[in-house]
Amino acid sequence: METARLATLRGLGTENLRHLNALGIRTMRALASSDWGALDAQLEQMTGDDIVDARVRVWIRGARRALEQG
């Protein structure tokens, strides 16, 4: 259920969701408490791709908003 909630975040997509899950991020709370710079670096190291850090910030802000709204 929590993983499905993550999938609803703007711009996340299923591939990035799989990457987050591989890093142990499976809940909104886990994503919301993530440091965007560290998460961006982990994603880049894992995928070998240059992840735009603004995208990671959008995901984290979205998770924080979702938790605030209940």
C-alpha positions as CSV (number, residue, x, y, z in Angstrom):
1,M,0.0,0.0,0.0
2,E,2.7,2.5,0.9
3,T,4.7,1.7,-2.2
4,A,1.6,2.4,-4.2
5,R,1.3,5.8,-2.5
6,L,4.8,6.6,-3.6
7,A,4.0,5.8,-7.2
8,T,1.4,8.7,-7.2
9,L,4.1,11.3,-6.7
10,R,4.5,13.7,-9.6
11,G,7.3,12.7,-11.9
12,L,8.4,9.6,-10.0
13,G,7.4,6.8,-12.4
14,T,7.8,3.0,-12.0
15,E,11.5,2.9,-12.9
16,N,12.4,5.5,-10.3
17,L,10.1,3.8,-7.8
18,R,12.1,0.5,-8.3
19,H,15.3,2.4,-7.7
20,L,14.0,4.0,-4.5
21,N,12.8,0.6,-3.3
22,A,16.3,-0.9,-4.0
23,L,17.7,1.9,-1.7
24,G,15.3,0.9,1.0
25,I,12.8,3.7,0.5
26,R,9.4,2.1,0.5
27,T,7.2,4.7,2.3
28,M,6.3,8.3,2.1
29,R,7.8,8.9,5.5
30,A,11.1,7.4,4.4
31,L,11.2,9.5,1.3
32,A,10.1,12.6,3.1
33,S,13.0,12.2,5.6
34,S,15.6,11.7,2.9
35,D,18.3,14.3,2.2
36,W,17.9,15.2,-1.5
37,G,21.6,15.6,-2.1
38,A,22.5,12.2,-0.6
39,L,19.6,10.5,-2.4
40,D,20.5,12.1,-5.7
41,A,24.1,10.8,-5.3
42,Q,22.9,7.3,-4.4
43,L,20.6,7.1,-7.4
44,E,23.3,8.3,-9.7
45,Q,25.8,5.8,-8.3
46,M,23.2,3.0,-8.6
47,T,22.0,3.8,-12.1
48,G,25.1,5.3,-13.7
49,D,22.8,8.1,-15.0
50,D,23.0,11.8,-14.3
51,I,19.8,12.3,-12.3
52,V,18.5,15.9,-12.2
53,D,18.6,16.8,-8.6
54,A,15.5,19.0,-9.0
55,R,13.5,15.9,-9.7
56,V,14.6,14.3,-6.5
57,R,13.7,17.5,-4.6
58,V,10.2,17.4,-6.2
59,W,9.7,13.8,-5.0
60,I,10.8,14.7,-1.5
61,R,8.6,17.8,-1.3
62,G,5.7,15.8,-2.6
63,A,6.1,13.1,0.0
64,R,6.3,15.8,2.7
65,R,3.1,17.4,1.5
66,A,1.3,14.1,1.3
67,L,2.2,13.4,4.9
68,E,1.0,16.8,6.0
69,Q,-2.3,16.3,4.3
70,G,-2.8,12.9,5.9
